[in-house]
Amino acid sequence: MNENGTSYPVRVDAALDPSLSRGLWLVKWLLLIPHYIVLAFLWVAFLAVSVVAFFAILFTGRYPRPLFDFNVGVLRWSWRVDYYGYRALATDRYPPFTLDEVSDYPAHVSVTYPEHLSRGLALVKWWLLALPHYLILSVFVGGGAWLGTRDWTDAAGSDAGRTAVSLIGLLVLIVAIALLFTGRYLASLYPFIVGVNRWALRVVAYAALMTDAYPPFRLDQGGTDPSWSPSDDAPPSPAGVSFTAPAGPPVAAV
């Protein structure tokens, strides 16, 4: 929950696989090449759509719904790839090639559609207001002041370079080594890894003008998004399907 007692409009959930392969992470970079290629084009489109949405907000105060749904889909697709790949390594289930919500996949993103957006904030929130978040996330994810799950203009093929100099990259490397030798995911690292990704996705949605709600300076850890209480209704997906976050299986303590 945010400070005023309402849920933050960007919801990020995940569930850790109950069992993970010891060595599959060694070849996930190869298996993900098709996704990296598609995401490279999708993130170029994401940037173009965000520019169009910027002018639409300036003139109408509204984010065109089809453009909004597309950008939510890109965030959703990216989070599934990152969760399978080297931003989490928390599932061995191959990500689906779709912008739509996949209810039984263990990684989810949903964003509440805003009926109205501030015209003035659209001028400053993506660079000036979000700057403190960029500085903090540059420490967590590396590669400078990054805006979410990946660079808007260089989405694919650069995960290895970013994680090599990032805190989250180091933690995922520790997870990978532990998997290789013990076959278990380190319980103490999972909540933090998901929390960093959640923070980044909130910031990219804010920078992409998808919400006026300022991202909290808070590392909300754990699989189920702590900013949502059980009594909250999940925000609708672009396909109009409601989402209930899956309960993550218990993680073996190490």
Buried (B, 14 or more C-beta within 10 A) or exposed (E): BBEEEEBBBBBBBBBBBEEBBBEEBEEBBEEBEEBBEBBBEBBBEBBEBBEEBBEBBBEEBBBBEEBBBBBBBBBBBBBBBBBBBBBBBBBBBBBEEEBBBBEEBBBBBBBBBBEEBBEEBBBEBBEEBBEEBBEBBBEBBBBEBBBBBBBBEBBBBBBEEBBEEBBBBEBBBEBBEBBEEEEBBBEEBBBBBBBBBBBBBBBBBBBBBBBBBBBBEBBBBBBBBBBBEEEEEBBBBBEEEEBEBBEBEEBEEE
